[in-house]
Structure formats: C-alpha cells, structure tokens
Amino acid sequence: STLSGGQQQRIAIARALVNEPEILLLDEPLGALDLKMRQEMQIELKDMHDKLGITFIYVTHDQEEAMAIADKIAILDNGRIQQYDTPEHLYHYPANLFVAKFMGNPPMNFIDAALSADGTRVEGAGFSLPLEQHMAQGGKKFAGHAVKVGVRSHLMAVHTEKVPQSMEMRLQIAENLGKEILISGMVGDSFVRVTVPENHDTFEQYKAISRSEKPFVYLTMTGVYNIFDTESGVNIALEK
C-alpha cells in the first residue's frame, strides 16, 4: 500500500513474468497512471516485449497508446472485430467508417460527396476527382452512391484564393498552436480541420487569414484519401 501506482504496476507485471508465460494478457495496465508515468511505462513495456520475445495481448481504449506499442491492432465494436492490421495500415487504410473515426488525433475529416454514375469519379463541393486505380473495383460496385471522402488533417493544403480542384471552406477559426496551425471550418455540411506545420510561410498565411474579412478559404487534398460508402460504411478503396 506504500508503493506508487507505477511501482504497483511493475510488481504486478513481474509476478506474471516470473512464471515464464507464452502469452501475457494486460487489461488496460496503464489506465490508472498519470500521463508522464504512462509514457514511461509504455517505453518499458515495449522494451520488455522486445527482450523477452513473448506475445503480449494488450487491451486499451487509448488508440495512441495502441499505435505506439502494438505490432498488430484489433479494433472491436460490440464484440466484433472490425479490422485486424498493422498500426500503419489501420491509420492510412481503415476498413470502414467506425475504424476511421476511431483512429487518429485529430480525427479524420469526412467530406460529403457522391460517386459518379459510372463510378469513375468522386464529386463534392467544388471538386470532381478521378478515382485512383486501386479504387476502380469499389467505384464500379458503389457507382452513384452517396459517399464520404476521408482525409487526414495534415494531408490538406490551405489557399487564400480559389485554385483548381479546391473545396470552399467557410472559415470558423484559425489557431496558432506553436508547432502547427490548426484551421477549422465547414465544407458544405461537413466540419473539417486542417493542420499545417508552423513555418514562416504558414505563419504569414495564418496572419493573413486571421486579418481577412473574407469568411472563406480553399482546400486541396495533397495525399492519401479514402472513400466510404455512406450507407454501409465500407471503404471502397479496399474492395477487390
């Protein structure tokens, strides 16, 4: 009872490891610890796993903790596995809307759009993009469906003037967070956040946006995006 929370956790793990198990089950082992101690214990657990070479099954509701520690992650919803994959693949290619909403901070942006009648393009507020080759099969299957374009906040660029294939954002707030600029607003009926690394150019752009009386900026996608069928939630990029 005189031990700290972190010391108690270490003792509990040591009691389990002394039996040389083939599998070690850890059920939210860091949940009761403060942030600094959780970060220290994450490093210790990862190091312990690498040295011992035994399988850890690690239960957590903290997706950043899972991303930092795991080789493979299973995401469950109501007891059913929604996706079992590497952290990198879960982050970039979530299987459905549930996984996409769960993984990442800030959360993935979802922009309302629709697939064209022939399933070769995705069309939304101010943009019409040809589907990438790996989405061709899913495009045909879900042709004409309402969809949500999922794109991470750091994979969008901000422009103060309209450019080709740009989406008009009704600006709500631009925040200087030190290491990055966070710009938030509405694209149609979709709430969108964009993060850009803080440097001289983006800081000057941030000041221009903050001073501007125009309530609009324009966004373009600069990296990996996913398309989810609105009704089923399926990521059409993964349809074969």
C-alpha positions in Angstrom: 0.0 0.0 0.0 3.0 2.3 0.3 4.0 1.8 -3.3 3.1 4.3 -6.0 0.8 3.4 -8.9 3.7 2.9 -11.3 5.6 0.7 -8.8 2.4 -1.4 -8.2 2.1 -1.9 -12.0 5.7 -3.0 -12.2 5.3 -5.5 -9.4 2.1 -7.0 -11.0 3.9 -7.5 -14.3 6.9 -9.0 -12.6 4.6 -11.5 -10.8 3.2 -12.6 -14.1 6.5 -12.8 -16.0 8.3 -14.9 -13.3 6.1 -17.8 -14.4 7.6 -17.5 -18.0 4.2 -17.4 -19.8 3.9 -17.9 -23.6 1.2 -15.2 -23.7 0.8 -12.2 -21.3 -2.6 -10.6 -21.1 -2.6 -6.9 -20.0 -6.0 -5.4 -19.4 -5.6 -1.6 -19.5 -2.5 -1.8 -17.4 -1.7 1.9 -17.6 -5.3 3.3 -17.2 -4.8 4.5 -13.6 -1.5 6.2 -14.1 -0.8 9.9 -14.8 0.4 10.9 -18.3 4.1 11.1 -17.5 4.1 7.7 -15.9 2.0 6.1 -18.7 4.6 7.3 -21.2 7.5 5.9 -19.2 5.6 2.6 -18.8 4.9 2.4 -22.5 8.6 2.5 -23.2 9.3 -0.1 -20.5 6.7 -2.5 -21.8 7.9 -2.2 -25.4 11.5 -2.8 -24.3 10.4 -5.8 -22.2 8.4 -7.3 -25.1 11.4 -6.9 -27.4 13.8 -8.6 -24.9 11.5 -11.4 -23.8 10.0 -12.3 -27.2 6.7 -13.4 -25.8 3.3 -12.4 -27.1 1.6 -9.6 -25.3 -2.2 -9.2 -25.7 -2.8 -5.6 -24.6 -6.3 -4.2 -24.0 -6.7 -0.4 -24.2 -9.2 2.2 -25.2 -6.4 4.7 -25.9 -5.7 4.5 -29.7 -2.5 6.5 -29.4 -1.2 4.0 -26.8 -2.1 1.1 -29.1 -0.4 2.8 -32.1 2.8 3.4 -30.0 3.1 -0.2 -28.6 1.5 -2.7 -31.0 2.7 -4.7 -33.9 -0.9 -5.6 -34.8 -4.1 -4.0 -33.6 -7.6 -5.5 -33.5 -10.4 -2.9 -33.3 -13.6 -4.2 -31.8 -17.2 -2.8 -31.8 -19.8 -4.6 -29.8 -17.6 -7.6 -29.5 -16.9 -7.9 -33.3 -13.5 -7.3 -34.8 -13.8 -4.5 -37.4 -10.2 -4.7 -38.6 -7.1 -6.5 -37.6 -4.0 -5.0 -39.1 -0.7 -3.1 -38.5 -0.9 0.4 -36.9 0.2 2.0 -40.2 -2.4 0.3 -42.3 -5.2 1.0 -39.8 -4.3 4.6 -39.9 -4.0 5.1 -43.6 -6.5 2.5 -44.9 -9.3 1.9 -42.3 -11.7 -0.8 -43.3 -14.8 1.2 -42.5 -16.2 4.4 -41.0 -16.1 3.1 -37.5 -12.3 2.4 -37.7 -11.7 5.6 -39.5 -13.4 7.7 -36.8 -11.6 5.8 -34.0 -8.0 6.1 -35.3 -6.1 9.4 -35.4 -5.9 12.7 -33.5 -7.2 15.0 -34.7 -9.9 12.6 -36.2 -10.0 12.0 -39.9 -12.1 14.6 -41.9 -15.2 13.3 -43.7 -16.4 15.3 -46.6 -19.9 14.6 -48.1 -19.7 13.7 -51.8 -21.1 11.2 -54.3 -19.7 8.7 -56.9 -20.5 9.4 -60.5 -23.0 7.2 -62.3 -20.1 5.3 -64.0 -18.2 5.0 -60.7 -15.0 6.6 -62.1 -15.1 10.0 -60.2 -16.0 11.3 -56.8 -17.8 14.7 -56.8 -18.4 17.1 -54.0 -18.5 20.7 -53.0 -16.2 22.4 -55.6 -14.3 19.3 -56.6 -14.5 16.4 -59.0 -11.7 13.9 -58.8 -11.0 10.8 -60.8 -10.8 7.7 -58.6 -7.3 6.3 -58.2 -6.6 3.0 -59.9 -6.8 0.9 -56.7 -10.4 2.2 -56.1 -11.7 1.2 -59.6 -13.3 -2.0 -58.4 -15.0 -0.3 -55.5 -16.1 2.6 -57.7 -18.0 0.3 -60.0 -19.6 -1.6 -57.1 -20.8 1.6 -55.4 -21.4 3.8 -58.5 -24.0 6.5 -57.9 -23.9 6.1 -54.1 -23.5 8.9 -51.5 -20.1 8.7 -50.0 -17.8 10.4 -47.5 -14.3 11.3 -48.6 -12.0 10.7 -45.6 -8.7 12.6 -45.5 -6.3 13.3 -42.6 -5.9 16.9 -41.4 -2.3 17.1 -42.4 -2.9 15.9 -46.0 -4.8 19.0 -47.0 -3.4 22.4 -48.2 -5.0 25.8 -47.5 -5.2 28.5 -50.1 -6.5 32.1 -49.7 -7.7 32.2 -53.3 -9.6 29.6 -55.3 -7.4 27.1 -57.2 -8.3 24.1 -59.4 -10.0 21.2 -57.7 -10.4 23.1 -54.5 -13.1 23.0 -51.9 -14.5 26.2 -50.4 -14.4 26.2 -46.6 -16.4 28.6 -44.5 -13.8 29.6 -42.0 -14.6 29.3 -38.3 -11.3 29.7 -36.6 -7.5 29.7 -37.3 -5.4 28.8 -34.3 -1.6 29.0 -33.9 -0.7 26.0 -31.7 3.1 26.6 -31.9 4.3 23.6 -33.8 1.4 23.9 -36.3 -1.5 26.0 -37.5 -5.0 24.5 -37.0 -7.7 25.8 -39.4 -11.3 24.7 -38.8 -14.5 25.3 -40.7 -17.3 23.9 -42.9 -17.1 22.4 -46.3 -20.7 22.2 -47.3 -22.3 20.5 -44.3 -19.1 18.8 -43.2 -16.9 20.1 -40.4 -13.2 20.0 -41.4 -9.9 20.5 -39.6 -6.6 21.2 -41.4 -3.2 21.2 -39.7 -0.2 22.7 -41.4 3.4 22.8 -39.9 4.3 26.1 -38.4 7.0 27.9 -40.5 7.4 31.5 -41.9 5.2 30.9 -44.9 2.3 29.2 -43.0 2.5 31.8 -40.1 2.2 34.6 -42.6 -0.7 32.8 -44.2 -2.3 32.3 -40.8 -1.9 36.1 -40.1 -3.5 36.9 -43.5 -6.4 34.5 -42.8 -6.9 35.9 -39.3 -7.0 39.5 -40.6 -9.1 38.8 -43.6 -12.7 39.9 -43.7 -13.5 37.2 -46.3 -15.1 34.2 -44.5 -13.7 31.7 -46.9 -10.5 29.7 -47.6 -10.0 26.9 -50.1 -8.7 23.4 -49.6 -7.0 20.8 -51.8 -6.0 17.2 -51.0 -2.3 16.6 -51.1 -2.0 12.9 -50.0 -3.8 9.6 -49.3 -7.5 9.8 -49.1 -10.2 7.1 -48.6 -13.8 6.9 -49.8 -16.5 5.4 -47.6 -20.0 4.3 -48.7 -22.3 6.4 -46.5 -24.9 3.7 -46.0 -22.7 0.7 -45.3 -19.6 2.5 -44.0 -17.4 0.3 -46.2 -14.1 1.7 -47.5 -14.4 1.3 -51.3 -10.6 1.6 -51.6 -10.3 -1.9 -50.1 -12.9 -3.5 -52.3 -11.4 -6.2 -54.7 
